[in-house]
């Protein structure tokens, strides 16, 4: 059964850091790549970072150099270390496999809210 549980969000001041974690069921985690996505109010969900099963990573230009994605293939978890946070990083953050994310009306977890504000 598909399951995604995101955690670690919160309120942080500009320039601060947060570490997000995602626990995924094997049926999702065993996909060729996992990603962290975010959706800000009034905007479409966007992919901010991805990592393959072999741990190759890719980042959106807006977060490159500030965010780091990692995975634990034993625990079926994916993490996102976010540093130098900016107000424009405010959004609900979700993790998912790239394949599941491409499916219209596919499964998503509840997400975790990140708010960057002074």
N, C-alpha and C positions, 0 to 999 in steps of 0.2 A: 504494500500500500504506500502510495506517495506521501511523503511528509517532509516539510521544511519548517524549521523553527529558528527564527532570527532573534538575536538579543544583543544588548550592549549599547543601545542608543541612549540619548539623553540631551540635556541642555549644557552647552559649553560656550565659553567666550571665544571670540575671534582669536585665532592663533593657537587655540588649544588642540587637544588630541582626544580621540576616542578609538576604541577597538571593538569592532563588531564581530560577532560569531554566528555561525549558521550550522545547525545540525541537520543533516539530510539523510533520508532513507536510502538504502543501497540502490533501489531502482532508479533513483535520480542521480545519486552521486557517481554512479558508474558510467555516466555519459562521458563523451570525449572531452568535455570542458564544462567548468562551472563558472558562474559570473555573479558579480554584485551589480544590482540595478538600483536606480533611485527615481522617485517621482515627486516632483515639487508641485505645490498647488497650481492648478490650471495648466500644467505642462504634461507632455507625454512621458511615459517611463523611458529611461535611457540606460544603456549599459555603461558602467564606469570602469569596470575592471573584469578581466577574465583570466582563468588559469586552466591549462590542459591537464590531463592525467599525468603527463610527464613534467608538469610544473613550469611550462613555458607561460609567460604572462603577457598581457596586453592591457593598455590603459587609455582611457579617453584623454585628449589633450588637456582638458580642464582640470584633471587631477594628477597628471603625470608629475612625478617628483615629490608628491605629497602623500599619496596613498600607496599602500603595499598590500597585495593580495597573497594569501598563502593557503595551503591545504594540508590536512593530515589524512592520509589514505587509510590509516588504521582506524581512526575514530570517526571517519566520514564527516569531517567538519571543514568548513571554509571560513577563513578569517579575513577581515579588512582592517588594517591599521591606517588610521586617518590622522595625519599631522597637519599643522598650519591651517587649521580649518577656517573657512570664510563664510560669511553670511549666505552666500549663494550656494553653499553646500547643504543648506537646510532642505530636508526632504524626508520622505519615508524610504528607507533602504530595504531592499529585498535581495535574497539570493535565489538562484535557480540554475538548473542546467541550461546550456544554450539551446539544446533541442527542445526542452519543455517550454522555454520562453518563446520559441518561435511558433508554438501552436496557438491558434486563435482560441481564446477561452480555455487555455491550458491551466494547470494547477499552479497556484502561488500560495506562499505562506502569508502570515499576517503582517510581516514587515516589522521594522523597528524605526521609531521616529528619531531623527537627528535634528536638533535645533541649534543653530549657531547665532548667538545674539549677546550683546553686552547689556 
